[in-house]
Amino acid sequence: MVGNGATNWDFDVSPSFTQTVYNFNLIPKRYADEMAINNCNFYFNDVRPHTGGEICVQPWEKIQNLTADLNWYDLYQPASASPLSKYKTLEEREKTVEIGGVNKTYYAGRTKSEFTPWVKHFGENSAKY
């Protein structure tokens, strides 16, 4: 796949995550097999109900636990390796640059929530896509 899989809920990060982390050798084959055999698909922030029934919950939770410390956007690095991890507060991220003789203020980097602000809109009262 080329591009951002989150543009299509059938292929977004959650349905493809099991196979991806298996291919990175981050989870045991039995979890990937169990998810595939039972047609288990979970969706980011439960934007859709998961498929495969209750039998899928336990292996999905195990996969989530095994990968909890990873940055989904860079599976080669632990989440703690984020360039933003050196900043403890928003104020520490605040920077100033002069552009055309005018000082402009900006924040170094972006958090996941800043990069994908639309995610906060998904919840139990949101429309399901």
Order of alpha helices (4+ residues) and beta strands (2+ residues): alpha-alpha-alpha-beta-beta-alpha-beta-beta-alpha
